[in-house]
């Protein structure tokens, strides 16, 4: 009986496909799912969905379900989250924006190490200092929040 020999290229292609499929499934908790509506990320005892939606609009979010980064600056988003917390709402996701982007003007008075979400609070001294430019995402709205526009073109 002759032995059947697979080409090395076919073996590599099969291995690459297997690694790709495993990579897609192993690194995501909700593969191929859209982000949940924003109003589902906030809760307050005794407040229904419509109450959460109204509070979000009052706190400056242009929509209570989905907001693009073009519709709202990073700093305004942080202000909206802090407004919701001040109104007694609890964030149901891991952490608010000010936990990671503490250099935003809106986050100046937020206690360091407090996540306001499901992540545990942490010791802020254990976190290395961030580059101040990390708070700027380069959107046009961020330029009005004290973030300087990038002058480099990325080419050398």
Secondary structure, DSSP 8 states (H G I E B T S, - for coil): -------HHHHHHHHHHHHHHHHHHHS-SSTT-----GGGGEE-TT--HHHHHHHHHHTT-S-SS---TTTS-HHHHHHHHHHHHHTT-EE-SS--HHHH-TTSGGGTTS-TT--SSSS----GGGS----GGGG----HHHHTTT-------S--
